[in-house]
Amino acid sequence: MTSAANEDEHRTLVRRLIERQPADLGLLKRICVASAEALSASGAGISVMTADGTRGVCATSDPVSERVEELQYVLGEGPCIDAFAARRPVLAADLSDAATFQWPVYAPAAQDDGVCAVFAFPLQVGAARLGVMDIFRDHVGRLTGTELQTAFTFAVVTVEALLDMQQNGVARDGDDTAVLDVGRRAELFQAQGMVMMQLGVSIGEALVRMRAYAYAENRRLEDVARDVVERRLRWDGNK
């Protein structure tokens, strides 16, 4: 099986797991519950962090996960904070090993709540960071290769959900482009083309990058598009 086919298979599996969750739960909570089930975890949490310093828990699968997720902000340490800062996953398969190293206060406190392992995955597109997804386990042990791939897929789906929510209240057409009036829509397409050329990516990826930037900077997509068109904002390999 090709890598692309394998990714598609995982994405299909993840979406089915999310769709199976109770409809009365919010989307992010459904993602948390589904990820916990898929990864043999005791719980999961999603935290958002923005460029203006806003940080907080926006969804968890259960009350224990909510406490353990919030504890990182109370104490100022933990896998979530490290994953966001380092822009890479932080995989703590045994918190008792980490207690005297990275998180001397958080690790014992999390264990008191029955959490023995934490796996933190940054939610990001390019250089734009949206937050972190944490997976909690009540037993020690590493994620398998398949579980890691599934966790990464859940992180990708979470990024998509956060970007969609950032544009809430704006209708969308079939290709998930914000439905703006004719003038603003043309400006958005022009900006997409400019970002596509600047980054050397597809037109779809250009839109994803713009939306991620808008989310991270707490700005409207149409305002970002206008800045691109008027050359106040330029993309390169670092944005």
PyMOL commands that set and color helices and strands:
alter all, ss='L'
color gray80, all
select helices_A, chain A and resi 3-19+27-38+63-75+79-86+95-98+106-112+145-166+182-199+203-216+221-229
alter helices_A, ss='H'
color red, helices_A
select strands_A, chain A and resi 43-49+55-60+90-92+117-125+128-137
alter strands_A, ss='S'
color yellow, strands_A
deselect
rebuild
show_as cartoon
